[in-house]
């Protein structure tokens, strides 16, 4: 490329002016300091060779040196000419353009666009020092509000240069934008300046108000710092040593990681592993073991423990593997020191694996030292080591707060401790433990009661019956008149213990087995006085007296029981009481009074059994009339569910005692009172009864009455029974009337909205087809018997029956009817 230099204009340059340029030359001579003539001249020379255009630009910039427009056009032209030129080969040409930029910036130093163009042009030339100085001059020349246009170029230049220059540039940039320190850290990491990166991480973490532009939390930054310190531990340590002890103390890795352990409690496992890995990286294996040991004995979660323990085991395995490889390389040559070290390492590794269940148990107990279940597991881990078992039980009892023992039952810990001594044959120490346990303020009185029961059972296992009775007597000892509530949490368990029914039940069973009847009765009387008796207590006491021939006393117990309890509990007591009283053949009047007392305020759902028992009494020892009156009362007193069955039983007894005609009034009353679903079956029985008595017309009237409750499609049995009745006892007219009623009833159900809805549900649920429609039918009104609508199929049925006759011709029809 030819050299172009128009820094000065001489007479030799006049050859560059052509005839076509003369008007423009005259114009610029007349107005040399006006921009417009120069612009027109430049536009005129757009198609001219480059050296002619440069000639015009040089003259224009000389006369108008502070014109940004001229300099910008000129510099763009010079830079464009060198776009595809190798800066190393044509270095002189690039230098000339650099000088143009320098001349322009001497006049226009506050123009950021010129600086940007100059800096971009310099970055193509691989002139590192000159470019860096140009960037510095640009930052000094431009106001700080324009620096954000320079720094992106400067940082890109620094990344391309790398090395100390990049570090220095970024340090200067952080004075302008401190929030971009993360980019600086990334640069340091890419340049392997690990110690400097660690210092910057520390500076970030020591700034409480720092907000990461990448959205990183403080823990994430802390994790990156610890990973850096662990991964490049040796490099950082050596670098800091070279820089001085003061800087070495400023980046204390162990102190940093330990502060993280205190600060981030949910990540302690990972941080303890990092601390151990740091020790391993710097060659301090014993320090690593100490870190692992401290970690597994201080963490609070099983997750953290598992992380640390697995790393610990892996570390020990790697040490053993390296020692075994060294032994294999020796080729059979003995080295006592190395062999001893290998044996020690293997022994310690085995001990470590054996300690794992205990360490896990320690973690769980650190989480909740009042966890009874975990203390029991710890006892089980010791196997047959009696000394450690006793120590564990002692530590557990000293540690656990009874009010905070929500996991497991504390009394079992005391009981198992005592049983341990019992199995060893040391009853004295077992009793001492039970005595101490009885003074513990348990969370509930139930636990204290269970403790006394276990104590008494221990004495029974060792055949110390009197001692067992004394223990229970002491436990149940209380004030003569006690108004204490057993479930009152404001009182201590010891104050409420005498009202524990479990303790009294065990006490009375024990005395009943080893004591006298009088002692047993006194205990039962005390239970009644404390008003803590249960229905089972009542029954047991009554049975005891009955077995010993104290029948009246047993009846009195039942009477006390029914006074203490209301229904439904009282029902079972009355049932037993009345059955036993009837068995003892008490006076009839007394029994009647008892039944009346039992039936007074008796709920309908429990009345049926008592009324049947009452009726049985009157039938066997009283009058039949009285029995019928009792059954009559029962039909009104029992629940709706039991009423149909009670009516059937009443009808059966009436028929047995007074004959079938006497049941007619009962049937009629039942049809008035019972719901529709029960009337259907009752009408079948009622019509059958009238048929037996020969009252055909009355029976037919009953069939007609009951037809309103029976849809032929849902309850075909009713119509089959009526059909049989008409075949046996009816005539052609009555049979036609039956069919007409059947059609009418079916038509009525076909137009009933509720019935149609129930049929739809029945189709969707075939299993309920027999039950759901019936419930709806009961609520529908009685169908009209005057309907003459013919239902498809019924007419053919009628014709077929009439054509075939009612039977074999043996039945004579009463046509007059």
C-alpha positions in Angstrom: 0.0 0.0 0.0 1.4 3.4 -0.9 2.4 5.7 1.9 0.0 8.5 2.7 1.2 11.5 4.6 -0.6 14.8 4.5 0.3 16.2 7.8 1.5 19.4 6.0 0.5 21.0 2.7 3.2 22.2 0.3 3.3 23.6 -3.2 4.0 20.0 -4.4 0.4 19.0 -3.4 -1.2 21.4 -5.8 -1.2 18.7 -8.5 -4.0 17.0 -6.4 -6.3 19.9 -7.3 -8.1 19.3 -10.6 -10.1 21.6 -12.8 -13.4 20.4 -11.3 -12.1 21.2 -7.8 -11.4 25.0 -8.5 -14.9 26.2 -7.5 -14.7 24.4 -4.3 -11.2 25.6 -3.7 -12.3 29.2 -4.2 -15.2 28.6 -1.8 -13.1 27.4 1.0 -10.5 30.2 0.4 -13.3 32.7 0.8 -14.7 31.0 3.9 -11.8 28.9 5.4 -13.3 28.7 8.9 -16.8 27.8 7.8 -17.8 24.1 8.0 -20.3 24.0 5.1 -17.8 24.7 2.2 -15.5 22.0 3.5 -18.3 19.5 3.8 -19.4 20.3 0.2 -15.8 19.9 -0.9 -15.5 16.6 0.9 -18.8 15.3 -0.6 -17.5 16.3 -4.0 -14.4 14.2 -3.5 -16.2 11.0 -2.5 -15.4 9.2 -5.7 -11.8 10.5 -5.8 -8.7 8.4 -4.8 -8.0 8.1 -1.2 -4.9 10.4 -1.2 -6.9 13.2 -2.7 -9.6 12.9 0.0 -7.0 12.8 2.7 -5.5 15.9 1.3 -8.8 17.8 1.7 -9.5 16.3 5.1 -6.1 17.4 6.4 -6.6 21.0 5.3 -10.1 21.1 6.7 -9.0 19.7 10.1 -6.1 22.2 10.2 -8.4 25.2 9.7 -11.3 23.8 11.8 -9.4 21.8 14.4 -12.3 21.7 16.9 -14.9 20.4 14.5 -16.0 17.0 15.8 -17.9 16.2 12.6 -14.8 16.7 10.4 -12.5 14.7 12.7 -15.1 11.9 12.9 -15.4 11.6 9.2 -11.7 11.8 8.7 -10.8 9.2 11.3 -13.5 6.8 10.1 -12.1 7.1 6.6 -8.5 6.3 7.7 -9.7 3.4 9.9 -11.8 1.9 7.2 -8.8 1.9 4.8 -7.0 -0.3 7.3 -9.8 -2.7 8.1 -8.4 -5.6 6.1 -4.7 -4.8 6.6 -2.3 -6.8 8.8 -1.2 -4.4 11.6 2.1 -6.2 12.0 3.1 -6.0 8.3 1.9 -2.4 7.8 2.8 -1.1 11.2 3.8 2.3 9.9 0.4 2.9 8.4 -1.3 2.1 11.7 1.1 4.4 13.5 0.1 7.3 11.2 -3.6 6.7 12.0 -2.7 6.6 15.7 -1.1 10.0 15.3 -4.3 11.3 13.6 -6.2 10.1 16.6 -3.8 11.8 19.0 -4.1 15.1 17.1 -7.9 14.8 17.2 -7.9 14.0 20.9 -5.6 17.0 21.7 -8.4 19.2 20.4 -11.4 17.0 21.4 -10.4 15.2 24.6 -14.0 15.2 26.0 -15.5 13.3 23.1 -16.1 9.7 24.3 -16.9 8.4 20.8 -13.4 9.4 19.6 -11.8 7.7 22.5 -13.9 4.5 21.9 -12.8 4.5 18.3 -9.2 5.1 19.2 -9.2 2.4 21.8 -10.9 -0.2 19.5 -8.3 0.7 16.9 -5.4 0.2 19.3 -6.8 -3.2 20.5 -6.3 -4.5 17.0 -2.5 -3.7 17.0 -1.3 -5.8 20.0 0.3 -2.7 21.6 -0.5 -3.7 25.2 1.3 -0.9 27.1 0.2 1.8 24.7 -3.4 0.5 24.7 -3.4 0.4 28.5 -2.1 3.9 28.8 -4.7 5.1 26.3 -7.4 3.5 28.4 -6.0 5.3 31.5 -5.9 8.6 29.6 -9.5 8.2 28.4 -10.7 7.6 32.0 -8.8 10.6 33.2 -10.0 12.8 30.4 -13.7 11.9 30.4 -16.1 12.7 33.2 -17.1 9.8 35.5 -20.6 9.8 34.0 -19.0 8.7 30.7 -16.9 5.9 32.2 -19.5 3.2 31.7 -18.8 3.5 28.0 -15.1 2.9 28.4 -15.0 0.2 31.1 -16.6 -2.6 29.0 -13.9 -2.2 26.4 -11.2 -1.9 29.1 -12.4 -5.1 30.8 -12.5 -7.0 27.6 -9.0 -5.8 26.9 -7.9 -7.0 30.4 -9.4 -10.5 29.9 -7.6 -10.8 26.6 -4.3 -9.7 28.1 -4.7 -11.7 31.3 -1.9 -11.9 33.9 -1.1 -9.1 36.4 -2.4 -6.5 34.0 -5.9 -7.9 34.1 -5.8 -8.1 37.9 -4.7 -4.5 38.2 -7.4 -3.3 35.7 -10.1 -5.2 37.7 -8.9 -3.8 41.0 -9.3 -0.3 39.5 -12.7 -1.2 38.1 -13.9 -2.3 41.5 -13.4 1.2 42.8 -15.9 2.3 40.2 -18.3 -0.6 40.6 -17.7 -2.6 43.8 -20.8 -4.7 43.3 -19.1 -6.6 40.4 -16.6 -8.2 42.7 -17.9 -11.6 41.7 -16.6 -11.0 38.1 -13.3 -10.2 39.6 -13.3 -13.5 41.6 -14.2 -15.4 38.4 -11.2 -13.8 36.7 -8.9 -14.7 39.6 -10.1 -18.3 39.5 -9.5 -18.4 35.7 -6.0 -17.1 36.2 -5.3 -19.5 39.1 -4.9 -16.6 41.6 -6.5 -18.8 44.3 -5.2 -16.9 47.3 -6.3 -13.6 46.0 -9.8 -15.1 45.2 -10.0 -16.4 48.7 -9.2 -12.9 50.1 -12.0 -11.4 47.9 -14.4 -14.1 49.1 -13.6 -13.2 52.7 -14.1 -9.5 51.9 -17.5 -10.3 50.4 -18.6 -12.3 53.4 -17.4 -9.6 55.8 -19.7 -7.1 54.1 -23.2 -7.6 55.7 -25.0 -5.5 53.1 -23.5 -7.3 50.1 -26.1 -8.4 47.5 -25.0 -10.9 44.8 -25.9 -9.8 41.3 -26.0 -13.5 40.4 -28.6 -14.2 43.1 -26.3 -16.2 45.3 -27.1 -16.6 49.0 -24.5 -16.1 51.7 -24.3 -19.8 52.2 -23.6 -20.4 48.5 -20.7 -17.9 48.7 -19.5 -19.5 51.9 -19.6 -22.9 50.2 -17.6 -21.7 47.2 -15.0 -20.2 49.6 -14.6 -23.4 51.6 -14.4 -25.5 48.4 -11.7 -23.2 47.1 -9.8 -23.3 50.4 -10.0 -27.1 50.4 -9.2 -27.8 46.8 -6.2 -25.5 46.5 -5.1 -25.8 50.2 -1.4 -26.3 49.4 -1.2 -23.5 46.8 -2.9 -21.0 49.0 -0.9 -21.9 52.0 2.4 -21.7 50.1 1.5 -18.4 48.5 0.4 -16.8 51.8 3.6 -18.0 53.5 5.6 -16.2 50.8 3.6 -13.1 51.3 4.1 -13.0 55.1 2.7 -14.3 58.4 0.2 -11.4 58.7 -1.5 -12.4 55.4 -1.3 -16.1 56.4 -3.3 -15.3 59.6 -5.8 -13.3 57.7 -6.8 -16.4 55.6 -7.0 -19.0 58.4 -8.9 -21.9 56.7 -9.7 -23.8 59.8 -11.0 -20.8 61.6 -13.1 -19.9 58.6 -14.7 -23.4 58.3 -15.3 -23.6 62.0 -17.1 -20.2 61.9 -19.3 -21.6 59.1 -20.1 -24.7 61.2 -21.4 -22.4 64.0 -23.3 -20.2 61.6 -24.9 -22.8 59.2 -26.3 -25.4 61.5 -28.1 -27.3 58.7 -24.9 -27.8 56.8 -22.5 -28.9 59.5 -21.9 -32.3 58.0 -20.6 -30.9 54.8 -18.5 -28.3 56.5 -16.9 -30.9 58.9 -16.0 -33.0 55.9 -14.5 -29.9 54.2 -12.4 -29.2 57.3 -11.1 -32.8 57.3 -10.4 -32.7 53.6 -8.4 -29.5 54.2 -6.3 -31.3 56.8 -5.8 -34.2 54.4 -4.8 -31.8 51.6 -2.0 -30.2 53.7 -0.8 -33.6 54.9 -2.1 -33.4 58.5 -3.7 -36.9 58.7 -4.0 -36.8 62.5 -5.7 -33.4 62.3 -8.1 -34.9 59.8 -9.0 -37.7 62.1 -9.6 -35.3 64.9 -11.9 -33.3 62.7 -13.9 -36.4 61.7 -14.1 -37.5 65.3 -15.3 -34.1 66.5 -17.8 -34.0 63.7 -19.4 -37.4 64.4 -19.6 -36.6 68.1 -21.2 -33.1 67.7 -23.6 -33.2 64.8 -27.3 -33.2 65.5 -28.8 -35.0 62.5 -28.5 -38.5 61.1 -28.0 -37.0 57.6 -24.9 -35.0 58.7 -23.6 -38.0 60.7 -23.9 -40.3 57.7 -22.1 -37.8 55.5 -19.2 -37.4 57.9 -19.0 -41.1 58.9 -18.9 -42.3 55.3 -16.1 -39.8 54.5 -14.3 -40.9 57.6 -14.5 -44.6 56.7 -13.4 -43.8 53.1 -10.4 -41.9 54.4 -9.3 -44.8 56.7 -9.8 -47.3 53.9 -7.6 -45.2 51.6 -4.9 -45.1 54.2 -5.0 -48.8 54.7 -5.0 -49.4 51.0 -1.9 -47.3 50.5 -0.1 -49.1 53.4 -1.0 -52.5 51.9 0.3 -51.4 48.5 3.5 -50.4 50.1 3.7 -53.8 51.8 3.1 -55.5 48.5 5.9 -53.5 46.8 8.4 -54.5 49.4 8.2 -58.0 48.0 8.1 -60.0 51.3 10.7 -57.8 53.0 9.6 -57.1 56.6 9.4 -53.6 57.9 8.3 -53.8 61.6 7.4 -50.1 61.8 5.2 -50.2 58.6 3.6 -53.5 59.6 2.8 -52.2 63.0 1.2 -49.1 61.6 -0.9 -51.2 59.2 -2.1 -53.4 62.1 -3.0 -50.3 64.2 -4.8 -48.7 61.3 -6.9 -51.9 60.6 -7.7 -52.3 64.3 -8.9 -48.7 64.5 -10.9 -49.1 61.4 -12.7 -52.1 62.9 -13.3 -50.2 66.1 -14.7 -47.3 64.1 -17.2 -49.6 62.3 -18.2 -51.2 65.7 -18.8 -47.8 67.1 -21.2 -46.8 64.4 -24.5 -47.9 66.1 -23.4 -46.1 69.3 -22.6 -42.9 67.4 -25.9 -42.9 65.6 -27.6 -43.4 69.0 -25.6 -40.5 70.4 -26.9 -38.3 67.5 -30.5 -39.1 68.3 -30.0 -38.5 72.0 -28.4 -35.2 71.2 -31.5 -34.3 69.3 -33.8 -35.3 72.2 -32.1 -36.3 75.4 -35.5 -37.1 76.8 -36.2 -39.9 74.2 -36.9 -43.0 76.3 -37.0 -45.3 73.3 -33.4 -44.3 72.2 -32.1 -44.8 75.8 -33.6 -48.3 75.7 -31.9 -49.0 72.3 -28.6 -47.9 73.8 -29.0 -50.4 76.7 -29.6 -53.1 74.1 -26.4 -52.1 72.2 -24.3 -53.0 75.2 -25.5 -56.7 75.1 -24.2 -58.4 78.2 -21.9 -55.7 79.4 -23.4 -55.2 82.9 -21.2 -52.3 83.9 -22.1 -50.3 80.8 -25.8 -51.2 81.1 -26.0 -49.9 84.7 -24.1 -46.8 83.6 -26.5 -46.2 80.7 -29.6 -46.6 82.9 -28.1 -44.2 85.5 -27.3 -41.6 82.8 -30.8 -41.9 81.3 -32.5 -41.5 84.7 -30.3 -38.5 85.5 -30.9 -36.9 82.0 -34.5 -37.4 81.3 -37.0 -34.8 82.4 -40.2 -36.7 83.2 -42.4 -33.9 81.9 -40.5 -33.9 78.5 -40.5 -37.6 78.0 -43.0 -37.6 75.1 -41.3 -40.4 73.1 -41.7 -43.7 74.9 -42.9 -44.4 78.5 -40.6 -43.4 81.3 -41.9 -46.0 83.7 -40.6 -48.8 81.4 -37.1 -47.5 81.8 -37.3 -47.8 85.6 -39.0 -51.1 85.3 -36.4 -52.6 82.9 -33.7 -51.2 85.2 -35.2 -53.1 88.1 -35.8 -56.2 86.0 -32.1 -56.2 85.1 -31.2 -56.5 88.8 -34.0 -59.1 89.2 -32.5 -61.3 86.5 -29.2 -61.0 88.3 -30.9 -62.2 91.5 -30.4 -58.9 93.3 -33.9 -58.1 94.5 -32.6 -55.6 97.0 -31.3 -53.2 94.4 -34.4 -53.9 92.3 -36.7 -52.8 95.1 -34.5 -49.7 95.7 -35.0 -48.7 92.0 -38.7 -49.2 92.2 -38.9 -47.1 95.4 -36.9 -44.3 93.7 -39.1 -44.6 90.6 -42.3 -44.3 92.7 -41.1 -40.8 93.7 -40.6 -39.5 90.2 -43.1 -36.9 89.0 -44.2 -38.8 85.9 -46.0 -37.1 83.0 -49.2 -38.9 83.9 -50.6 -40.8 86.9 -51.1 -43.8 84.6 -47.4 -44.3 84.3 -47.0 -44.3 88.0 -49.8 -46.8 88.4 -48.1 -49.1 85.8 -44.8 -48.8 87.8 -46.5 -50.0 90.9 -48.1 -52.9 89.0 -44.7 -53.9 87.6 -43.3 -53.7 91.1 -46.0 -56.0 92.5 -45.6 -58.4 89.6 -41.9 -58.7 90.4 -42.7 -59.6 94.0 -45.3 -62.2 92.7 -42.8 -63.7 90.4 -40.5 -64.2 93.4 -43.5 -65.6 95.5 -43.4 -62.6 97.9 -47.2 -62.4 98.0 -47.5 -60.4 101.3 -45.0 -57.9 100.0 -46.9 -57.5 96.8 -50.1 -56.9 98.7 -48.4 -54.3 101.0 -47.0 -52.5 97.9 -50.5 -52.2 96.4 -52.0 -51.2 99.7 -49.4 -48.4 100.0 -50.0 -47.3 96.4 -53.8 -47.1 96.9 -53.7 -45.4 100.3 -55.5 -42.1 100.2 -57.8 -39.8 102.2 -61.0 -41.3 103.4 -63.1 -38.8 101.5 -61.4 -37.8 98.4 -62.7 -35.3 95.8 -59.6 -35.5 93.7 -60.0 -35.9 90.0 -57.7 -38.6 88.6 -57.1 -36.6 85.4 -56.4 -33.3 87.1 -53.0 -32.3 85.7 -52.5 -29.6 88.3 -51.8 -32.3 90.9 -48.8 -34.6 91.1 -49.3 -38.2 90.0 -48.6 -39.3 93.6 -51.6 -37.3 94.8 -53.9 -38.8 92.2 -52.6 -42.4 92.3 -55.2 -43.6 94.8 -57.9 -43.1 92.2 -56.3 -45.3 89.6 -58.8 -48.0 88.6 -56.1 -50.1 87.0 -54.2 -50.2 90.3 -57.4 -51.0 92.3 -58.3 -53.8 89.8 -55.0 -55.4 90.1 -55.1 -55.0 93.9 -58.5 -56.6 94.3 -57.6 -59.5 91.9 -54.5 -60.1 94.0 -56.3 -60.1 97.3 -59.1 -62.2 95.9 -56.4 -64.8 95.0 -54.3 -64.8 98.1 -56.5 -63.1 100.7 -59.8 -63.6 102.5 -63.3 -62.7 101.4 -63.6 -60.0 104.0 -60.5 -58.3 102.8 -61.7 -58.5 99.2 -65.1 -57.0 100.2 -63.4 -54.1 102.0 -61.4 -53.3 98.9 -64.6 -53.3 96.8 -66.3 -51.1 99.3 -63.4 -48.7 99.1 -63.6 -48.6 95.3 -67.3 -47.7 95.7 -66.5 -45.0 98.2 -64.0 -43.4 95.8 -66.6 -43.6 93.0 -64.2 -45.0 90.5 -66.0 -48.3 90.0 -66.5 -49.5 86.4 -69.3 -51.8 85.2 -66.8 -54.7 85.1 -66.0 -54.0 88.8 -69.7 -54.1 89.6 -70.1 -57.5 87.8 -67.0 -59.0 89.4 -68.0 -57.9 92.9 -71.5 -59.3 92.4 -70.2 -62.6 91.0 -67.8 -62.9 93.9 -70.6 -62.5 96.4 -72.8 -64.9 94.4 -70.1 -67.6 94.4 -69.9 -67.3 98.1 -73.7 -67.5 98.5 -74.2 -63.9 99.5 -77.1 -63.4 97.0 -78.7 -60.4 98.6 -75.4 -58.7 98.9 -74.7 -59.3 95.2 -78.1 -57.8 94.4 -77.2 -54.8 96.4 -74.1 -54.4 94.4 -76.1 -54.4 91.2 -78.4 -51.8 92.7 -75.4 -49.6 93.5 -74.2 -50.1 90.0 -77.4 -49.0 88.3 -77.4 -46.0 90.5 -73.8 -45.1 89.4 -74.3 -45.5 85.7 -76.9 -44.4 83.3 -77.9 -45.9 80.0 -76.5 -47.5 77.9 -74.1 -48.9 80.5 -76.9 -49.4 82.9 -78.7 -51.6 80.4 -76.1 -54.4 80.7 -76.2 -54.2 84.5 -80.0 -54.3 84.5 -80.0 -57.3 82.1 -77.6 -59.3 84.4 -79.4 -58.1 87.5 -82.9 -59.1 86.3 -81.8 -62.4 84.9 -80.1 -63.4 88.1 -83.1 -62.1 90.2 -85.5 -64.2 88.1 -83.2 -67.2 88.4 -83.3 -66.8 92.2 -87.1 -66.8 92.2 -87.5 -63.6 94.1 -91.0 -62.4 95.1 -93.0 -61.5 92.0 -93.9 -58.1 93.3 -90.3 -57.3 94.0 -89.4 -58.4 90.5 -92.1 -56.2 89.0 -90.8 -53.3 90.9 -87.3 -54.0 89.6 -88.6 -54.2 86.0 -90.5 -50.9 86.4 -87.4 -49.3 87.7 -85.3 -50.6 84.8 -87.9 -49.5 82.2 -88.2 -46.0 83.8 -86.1 -43.6 81.6 -85.0 -46.5 79.5 -84.1 -45.4 75.9 -86.3 -47.0 73.2 -83.4 -48.8 71.6 -82.7 -50.8 74.8 -86.3 -51.4 75.8 -87.1 -54.5 73.7 -84.9 -56.9 75.7 -86.2 -55.7 79.0 -89.9 -55.9 77.9 -89.4 -59.4 76.6 -87.8 -60.4 79.9 -90.6 -58.7 81.8 -93.2 -60.6 79.6 -91.5 -63.9 80.2 -91.7 -63.2 84.0 -95.5 -62.6 83.8 -96.0 -65.6 81.6 -94.1 -68.0 83.9 -95.0 -66.6 87.3 -97.8 -64.1 86.8 -100.9 -63.8 84.7 -101.3 -64.0 80.9 -103.3 -60.8 81.0 -100.4 -59.0 82.6 -98.0 -60.5 80.1 -100.2 -59.2 77.2 -100.3 -55.8 78.8 -96.5 -55.8 79.0 -96.2 -56.7 75.3 -98.8 -54.0 74.5 -96.7 -51.5 76.3 -93.6 -52.7 74.5 -95.1 -52.0 71.0 -95.4 -48.4 72.0 -92.1 -48.0 73.9 -89.6 -49.7 71.6 -87.7 -47.9 68.8 -89.1 -47.7 65.3 -86.5 -50.3 64.2 -87.8 -52.9 66.7 -91.5 -52.0 66.5 -92.5 -54.3 63.6 -90.8 -57.3 65.2 -92.4 -56.4 68.5 -95.9 -56.3 66.9 -95.3 -59.7 65.3 -94.3 -61.2 68.7 -97.3 -59.6 70.4 -99.6 -61.0 67.7 -98.1 -64.4 68.1 -98.5 -64.4 71.9 -102.1 -63.1 71.6 -103.0 -65.8 69.1 -101.5 -68.4 71.4 -103.3 -67.2 74.5 -106.6 -65.8 73.1 -107.0 -67.2 69.6 -106.7 -65.6 66.2 -109.8 -63.3 66.3 -108.1 -61.4 69.2 -105.3 -60.4 67.0 -107.5 -58.5 64.6 -107.4 -55.3 66.7 -103.6 -55.6 67.0 -103.2 -55.9 63.3 -105.5 -52.9 62.7 -103.6 -50.7 65.2 -100.2 -51.8 63.7 -101.4 -50.8 60.2 -102.2 -47.4 61.5 -98.9 -46.8 63.3 -96.2 -48.7 61.4 -94.5 -47.1 58.3 -95.5 -48.2 54.8 -92.5 -50.5 54.3 -93.6 -52.6 57.3 -97.3 -52.5 56.5 -96.8 -54.5 53.3 -95.6 -57.6 55.0 -98.0 -57.1 57.8 -101.0 -57.0 55.4 -99.8 -60.4 53.9 -99.9 -61.9 57.5 -103.2 -60.1 58.3 -104.9 -61.4 55.1 -103.6 -64.9 55.8 -105.1 -64.8 59.3 -108.5 -63.7 58.0 -108.4 -66.4 55.3 -107.7 -69.0 58.0 -110.8 -67.8 59.9 -112.8 -68.0 56.7 -113.3 -64.2 56.5 -112.7 -64.0 52.7 -114.2 -60.6 52.3 -112.2 -59.2 55.1 -109.1 -60.8 53.8 -109.8 -59.3 50.3 -110.2 -55.9 51.8 -106.9 -56.3 53.5 -105.3 -57.2 50.2 -106.8 -54.1 48.6 -105.6 -51.9 51.4 -102.0 -53.3 51.2 -101.8 -53.0 47.5 -101.0 -49.2 47.8 -97.7 -50.1 49.3 -96.6 -52.7 46.8 -95.3 -51.8 43.3 -95.8 -54.9 41.1 -92.3 -54.5 39.6 -90.5 -54.1 42.9 -92.6 -56.3 45.2 -93.9 -59.1 43.0 -94.2 -61.4 46.1 -97.2 -59.4 47.4 -99.1 -59.8 44.1 -98.2 -63.5 43.8 -99.7 -64.1 47.3 -102.8 -62.1 46.3 -103.0 -64.1 43.0 -102.9 -67.4 45.0 -105.6 -66.1 47.3 -107.9 -65.2 44.4 -107.2 -68.5 42.6 -108.2 -70.4 45.8 -111.0 -68.3 47.2 -112.1 -65.7 44.6 -114.2 -65.5 41.4 -113.8 -64.2 37.9 -115.0 -60.8 38.9 -112.8 -60.5 42.0 -109.8 -61.7 39.9 -110.5 -59.0 37.3 -110.7 -56.5 40.1 -107.4 -57.6 41.4 -105.8 -57.2 38.0 -107.4 -53.8 37.6 -106.0 -52.7 40.9 -102.6 -54.0 39.9 -102.7 -51.9 36.7 -103.8 -48.9 38.6 -101.0 -49.2 41.2 -98.4 -49.7 38.5 -99.7 -46.7 36.6 -99.5 -44.6 39.7 -95.9 -45.5 40.3 -95.1 -44.8 36.6 -96.2 -41.2 37.0 -94.5 -40.7 40.4 -91.5 -38.4 40.0 -89.7 -39.7 43.0 -90.2 -43.3 41.8 -88.8 -42.5 38.4 -85.7 -40.9 40.0 -85.2 -43.9 42.2 -85.5 -46.2 39.2 -82.7 -44.2 37.4 -80.5 -44.7 40.5 -81.4 -48.4 40.6 -80.2 -48.9 37.0 -76.9 -47.2 37.8 -76.5 -49.3 40.9 -78.0 -52.8 40.2 -77.1 -54.0 43.7 -79.4 -51.4 45.3 -82.3 -51.9 42.9 -84.3 -53.7 45.5 -83.8 -51.3 48.3 -83.7 -47.7 46.9 -87.0 -47.6 45.0 -88.8 -49.1 48.0 -87.7 -46.2 50.2 -89.1 -43.8 47.7 -92.4 -45.7 47.3 -93.1 -45.5 51.0 -93.2 -41.7 50.8 -95.6 -41.6 47.8 -99.3 -41.1 48.1 -101.8 -44.0 47.8 -102.6 -44.7 44.2 -106.2 -44.2 42.9 -108.0 -47.4 42.3 -110.3 -45.8 39.8 -107.7 -45.5 37.1 -108.6 -47.4 34.0 -105.3 -47.0 32.2 -104.1 -50.3 30.7 -100.5 -51.2 31.2 -98.9 -53.1 28.4 -98.7 -56.8 29.2 -101.4 -56.9 31.9 -104.3 -57.3 29.4 -102.7 -60.3 27.8 -102.0 -61.7 31.3 -105.6 -61.4 32.1 -106.8 -63.1 28.9 -104.3 -65.9 29.4 -105.4 -66.6 32.9 -109.2 -66.4 32.1 -108.7 -68.7 29.1 -106.9 -71.3 31.1 -109.1 -71.1 34.1 -108.1 -70.7 37.8 -107.0 -74.3 38.2 -108.0 -77.9 37.3 -111.7 -77.2 37.5 -112.0 -78.5 41.1 -112.6 -75.1 42.7 -116.1 -73.7 42.6 -116.2 -69.9 42.2 -118.7 -67.7 44.1 -120.0 -65.7 41.2 -122.4 -63.8 43.4 -119.6 -62.0 45.0 
